[in-house]
Amino acid sequence: MIEALQFVAGFLFLVQGAPPAAPSASADYTSVTAGEWINPLHLRVPDERTWVLFFFRTRYPETANKAELRRKVEALVKRLNQLARERRDLMIVGLTEESRDDIQGFLAETQPRFAIGVRSPTHKTFGVEDFPSVIVVRRGNVEVAASPDRWESLLPPLAPDSGAPPLDELTIEELKERVTRDPTALSIVDGEAGQALERLRLRLAPEEFMVYCDQIEHAGGVDAVWTGRVRYQKHLADPNVVEKLPFGTPASDAAGAWRRSRDDPRWAPMRAFFEEFNNRKNVTVESVVEAHHAHLTDDPNDLLIRFWLAQSVRDKKDIALLPSLRAIYDAEPDAVVRSQILLGMCELAPTGDAETLRFLEERMKTEPHFRAGATLEMVHSLIRDGMNQP
């Protein structure tokens, strides 16, 4: 990914797995670093947004009131998710010194909609000792909210809209402007850009709307979320497609059900599988393919096993397992799981890997689903250009 970008107010943000760097005493910037990033970072240059840095832990000393601290963290994530949807003037980043494995349950339960940096030493840079803590960086000034109960005072609400009409009252051209005003906005679930795009689909003739979708497909850059949402609206508008697909899939439905009832005994088969699989001393291409094929049903446990199997393979950081991801991709019926497999390829494949690039190019010709198709193109671009590596 991008190694370093110089932002307004002298902020330097190192993206996607950049190695931790201690800030120089003479430097006019501060480093925000992490060993690995979860969730995409939407960066723009120059960046005039206020930065909200959320420092958290999911493990606490035995003497701490763990239940209370957990409630605070969950409440903050919920509020930050809301801000991520509503405030385009904010860049929200979560940072923890813990590993991806340490916070998997926390991520699945709270579903943060902002970037999360794991194995991050940045709390030391800012002198953060209490968790959770929020730091706001605005116009070059670092403002620390020592108490999570008071940090929102650092973020005054945006000035009220000066009588701007609601979306339903906008002209076609005004709706188009709302869609493309911010190249990151269509990635925001239930955001204004997505609502404006849907209204255009309802108001334009299908052929005209489909042409418009082709025109804006790459307005969000290399962003599978943007591309997938544009293609989904185009899919809904296409008069030649009689049976419309939902945006979700059985795997995404199963993941939602698990998040709502993660302690339910019905998930025992999935937990048992990963307890055994992750404790294996030797994971081979054959064992990955065998595990995938053994769970090719629509049972929610099997769907989740296949979804997280791709992540488990990726987390091995073993390039020798790359052929297993290519093999299970072709056998996988669920588009969301296929997208997860592609992200695994992205992390394991070396820059410019000819075999993986050929594989992706061939699948791009035949992939029928808008979500997996968008991820295919993104992963191909990242591997080709070396943006998949720190």
C-alpha positions in Angstrom: 0.0 0.0 0.0 1.0 3.7 0.1 4.1 3.9 2.3 3.7 7.5 3.5 1.6 10.5 2.8 2.2 14.0 4.1 -1.1 15.5 5.3 -2.4 18.9 6.2 -1.2 20.1 9.6 2.0 18.1 9.3 0.4 14.7 9.9 2.1 11.6 8.5 0.0 8.5 8.2 1.7 5.2 7.3 -0.7 2.8 5.7 -1.1 -0.9 5.5 1.5 -2.6 7.6 4.1 0.0 7.7 6.8 -0.7 10.4 6.5 1.2 13.6 8.7 4.3 13.7 9.6 6.4 16.7 8.9 10.1 16.2 11.9 12.3 15.9 12.2 15.1 18.4 13.0 17.6 15.6 10.3 16.4 13.3 7.4 18.7 12.5 5.0 15.8 12.1 3.7 12.9 14.2 3.6 9.3 13.1 0.6 7.1 13.3 1.6 3.6 12.7 0.4 0.0 12.9 1.7 -3.4 12.0 -1.5 -4.2 10.1 -4.7 -2.4 9.1 -8.2 -3.8 9.2 -10.9 -2.1 7.1 -10.0 0.2 4.3 -8.5 3.6 4.8 -9.9 6.3 2.5 -7.2 8.9 2.2 -7.2 12.1 0.2 -4.5 14.7 -0.5 -4.5 17.4 0.8 -6.5 16.1 3.8 -8.4 18.8 5.5 -10.4 16.5 7.8 -10.2 16.5 11.6 -8.6 13.2 12.8 -10.2 11.2 15.6 -7.8 8.7 17.0 -9.5 6.0 19.2 -7.1 4.1 21.4 -8.5 0.9 22.9 -7.7 -2.5 24.4 -9.8 -5.6 24.8 -7.7 -7.1 27.5 -7.4 -5.5 30.9 -5.6 -6.2 34.2 -7.4 -8.4 36.7 -7.9 -5.5 39.0 -9.8 -3.5 36.4 -13.6 -3.3 36.1 -13.6 -5.2 32.9 -17.4 -5.0 32.4 -17.5 -1.2 32.7 -14.5 -0.7 30.4 -16.0 -3.0 27.8 -19.2 -1.1 27.9 -17.3 2.2 27.4 -15.4 0.7 24.4 -18.6 -0.6 22.8 -20.4 2.7 23.4 -17.5 4.6 21.8 -17.5 2.3 18.7 -21.2 2.8 18.3 -20.8 6.5 18.4 -17.8 6.5 16.1 -19.7 4.4 13.6 -22.4 7.0 13.6 -19.9 9.8 13.1 -18.3 7.8 10.3 -21.6 7.7 8.6 -22.6 11.3 9.2 -19.4 13.4 9.3 -17.3 13.5 6.1 -15.1 16.1 7.8 -13.7 13.4 10.1 -11.1 10.7 9.6 -11.7 8.1 12.3 -9.0 5.6 13.2 -9.0 2.9 15.9 -5.6 1.9 17.3 -4.6 -1.0 19.6 -1.3 -2.6 20.5 -3.1 -6.0 20.5 -2.9 -8.4 17.5 -5.6 -9.2 15.0 -6.2 -12.5 16.7 -6.6 -10.8 20.0 -9.5 -8.6 18.8 -11.3 -10.9 16.4 -14.2 -11.4 18.8 -14.4 -7.7 19.6 -14.5 -6.8 15.8 -17.2 -9.4 15.0 -19.3 -8.2 17.9 -19.0 -4.4 17.6 -18.5 -4.1 13.8 -16.4 -0.9 13.6 -17.0 1.0 10.4 -13.6 2.8 10.5 -10.0 1.7 10.0 -8.4 -0.3 12.8 -4.6 -0.5 13.2 -3.4 -3.5 15.2 0.0 -4.0 16.8 0.3 -0.2 16.9 2.7 1.6 19.2 1.1 5.0 18.5 -0.4 5.3 22.1 3.2 5.8 23.2 3.7 8.6 20.7 0.8 10.5 22.2 1.5 9.5 25.8 -1.8 7.6 26.1 -1.9 5.5 29.3 -5.7 5.2 29.9 -7.8 3.0 27.7 -10.1 3.8 26.0 -9.0 7.3 25.1 -9.8 9.5 22.2 -7.5 12.1 20.7 -8.7 14.8 18.2 -6.3 16.4 15.8 -7.7 19.6 14.3 -5.8 22.1 12.2 -2.5 20.9 13.6 -3.5 21.0 17.2 -3.6 17.7 19.2 -6.4 17.8 21.8 -6.6 14.9 24.3 -9.8 13.9 25.9 -8.7 12.2 29.0 -12.1 11.1 29.9 -14.1 9.2 27.3 -17.2 10.8 28.8 -16.1 14.2 27.6 -14.4 13.7 24.3 -17.4 14.6 22.2 -17.0 18.2 23.4 -13.9 18.4 21.1 -16.1 17.7 18.1 -18.6 20.5 17.8 -21.4 19.6 15.4 -21.3 20.8 11.8 -23.0 24.1 11.1 -26.6 23.5 10.2 -27.4 23.1 6.6 -28.5 26.5 5.3 -31.9 25.4 4.1 -30.6 22.8 1.7 -33.5 20.8 0.2 -33.9 17.1 1.0 -32.7 14.6 -1.6 -36.2 14.0 -3.0 -36.3 17.7 -4.0 -33.0 17.8 -5.8 -32.7 17.9 -9.6 -31.0 15.1 -11.5 -27.8 17.1 -11.8 -27.8 17.9 -8.1 -28.2 14.3 -7.2 -25.3 13.4 -9.5 -23.2 16.0 -7.7 -24.1 14.4 -4.3 -23.0 11.0 -5.5 -19.6 12.0 -6.7 -18.9 15.0 -4.3 -16.7 12.8 -2.1 -15.0 9.8 -3.8 -15.2 7.9 -0.5 -18.8 8.5 0.4 -20.4 5.6 -1.5 -18.5 3.3 0.7 -20.5 4.5 3.7 -23.4 2.3 4.4 -26.7 4.2 4.3 -24.8 7.4 3.5 -26.1 10.3 1.4 -24.1 9.3 -1.7 -25.7 5.9 -1.8 -29.2 7.3 -1.2 -28.6 9.8 -4.0 -27.5 7.0 -6.4 -30.6 5.0 -5.6 -32.9 8.0 -6.2 -31.2 8.5 -9.6 -32.0 4.8 -10.4 -35.6 5.5 -9.6 -35.9 8.7 -11.6 -33.8 8.0 -14.7 -34.6 5.7 -17.6 -32.9 2.4 -17.1 -30.6 2.8 -20.1 -29.6 6.3 -19.1 -28.9 5.2 -15.5 -26.8 2.2 -16.6 -24.7 4.5 -18.8 -24.3 6.9 -15.8 -23.1 3.9 -13.6 -20.5 3.1 -16.2 -19.3 6.7 -16.1 -18.9 6.8 -12.3 -17.7 3.2 -11.7 -14.1 4.2 -11.1 -14.8 7.6 -9.5 -13.9 5.9 -6.1 -10.6 4.7 -7.4 -9.4 1.2 -6.5 -12.3 0.6 -4.1 -14.3 -2.6 -4.2 -17.0 -1.2 -2.0 -17.6 1.8 -4.3 -17.6 -0.4 -7.4 -19.7 -3.1 -5.9 -22.4 -0.6 -4.9 -22.5 1.1 -8.3 -22.8 -2.3 -10.0 -25.5 -3.4 -7.7 -27.7 -0.4 -8.5 -26.9 -1.0 -12.2 -28.0 -4.6 -11.7 -31.3 -3.5 -10.2 -31.9 -1.1 -13.1 -31.0 -3.6 -15.9 -34.4 -4.5 -17.6 -32.7 -7.6 -19.1 -32.2 -9.1 -15.7 -35.4 -10.6 -14.6 -34.4 -12.1 -11.2 -32.7 -9.5 -9.1 -30.0 -10.5 -6.7 -30.0 -9.2 -3.1 -26.8 -7.3 -2.0 -26.3 -9.8 0.8 -25.6 -13.5 0.4 -26.2 -16.6 2.7 -22.7 -16.1 4.1 -23.3 -12.4 5.0 -26.7 -13.4 6.5 -24.9 -16.1 8.6 -22.3 -13.6 9.8 -25.1 -11.2 10.9 -26.9 -14.0 12.8 -23.6 -14.9 14.5 -22.9 -11.3 15.6 -26.4 -11.2 17.1 -26.1 -14.4 19.0 -22.4 -15.3 19.2 -22.7 -17.2 22.5 -25.5 -19.4 21.2 -24.7 -23.1 21.4 -25.7 -23.5 17.8 -22.3 -22.1 16.7 -20.5 -25.0 18.5 -19.6 -26.8 15.3 -17.9 -23.7 13.8 -16.0 -23.1 17.0 -14.9 -26.7 17.2 -13.6 -26.7 13.7 -11.4 -23.6 14.2 -10.1 -24.8 17.5 -8.9 -27.9 15.8 -7.8 -26.3 12.5 -5.9 -23.4 14.1 -4.0 -25.8 16.4 -2.7 -27.9 13.5 1.1 -27.8 13.4 1.1 -28.4 9.6 -1.4 -26.8 7.3 -1.1 -27.8 3.7 -2.8 -26.9 0.4 -4.5 -30.3 0.5 -5.7 -29.9 4.0 -7.2 -26.5 3.2 -9.0 -27.8 0.1 -10.2 -30.8 2.0 -11.6 -28.6 4.9 -13.4 -26.3 2.4 -14.9 -29.2 0.4 -16.1 -30.9 3.6 -18.3 -27.8 4.4 -19.9 -27.0 1.1 -23.4 -26.7 2.4 -25.8 -23.8 3.2 -25.7 -24.6 6.9 -24.8 -21.4 8.7 -21.9 -23.1 10.5 -20.5 -24.3 7.2 -20.9 -20.9 5.7 -19.0 -19.3 8.5 -16.3 -22.0 8.4 -15.7 -21.3 4.7 -15.7 -17.5 5.3 -13.2 -17.6 8.1 -11.1 -20.4 6.6 -9.9 -18.0 4.0 -8.9 -15.6 6.7 -7.1 -18.3 8.7 -5.1 -19.3 5.6 -4.2 -15.6 5.0 -3.1 -15.2 8.6 -0.6 -18.1 8.2 1.5 -15.7 6.0 2.7 -18.7 4.1 3.0 -18.2 0.3 3.0 -22.0 -0.2 -0.7 -21.9 0.7 -1.6 -19.5 -2.1 -2.6 -22.4 -4.5 -5.2 -23.5 -1.9 -7.0 -20.2 -2.2 -7.1 -20.5 -6.0 -8.5 -24.0 -5.7 -11.3 -23.2 -3.2 -12.2 -20.0 -5.1 -13.4 -22.0 -8.0 -15.4 -24.4 -5.8 -17.0 -21.6 -3.7 -20.7 -20.8 -4.5 -21.0 -17.8 -2.2 -19.9 -14.4 -3.5 -19.0 -12.9 -0.1 -16.9 -15.9 0.7 -15.2 -15.6 -2.7 -14.4 -12.0 -1.9 -12.8 -13.1 1.3 -10.7 -15.7 -0.5 -9.6 -12.9 -2.9 -8.5 -10.7 0.0 -6.4 -13.7 1.2 -4.7 -13.9 -2.2 -4.0 -10.2 -2.1 -2.1 -10.6 1.1 -0.2 -13.8 0.2 0.7 -13.1 -3.4 4.1 -11.4 -4.1 4.0 -8.2 -6.1 3.5 -8.9 -9.8 3.0 -12.6 -9.2 2.3 -13.7 -12.8 0.4 -16.9 -11.9 -2.0 -15.1 -9.6 -2.5 -12.2 -12.0 -3.4 -14.7 -14.8 -5.8 -16.5 -12.5 -7.6 -13.2 -11.6 -7.8 -12.0 -15.2 -9.4 -15.3 -16.2 -12.0 -15.1 -13.4 -12.7 -11.5 -14.2 -14.2 -12.7 -17.5 -16.6 -15.0 -15.9 -17.4 -13.8 -12.3 -21.2 -13.2 -12.3 -21.6 -11.4 -9.0 -21.1 -7.6 -8.6 -19.4 -7.9 -5.2 -16.9 -10.5 -6.1 -16.3 -9.0 -9.5 -15.4 -5.6 -7.9 -13.1 -7.4 -5.4 -11.4 -9.3 -8.3 -10.5 -6.1 -10.1 -9.3 -4.4 -6.9 -7.1 -7.3 -5.9 -5.7 -7.6 -9.4 -4.8 -3.9 -9.4 -3.1 -4.1 -6.0 -1.0 -7.1 -6.8 0.0 -5.8 -10.2 1.1 -2.4 -8.8 2.6 -3.7 -5.6 0.0 -1.9 -3.5 -0.8 -5.1 -1.7 2.5 -5.1 0.2 3.7 -2.7 2.9 
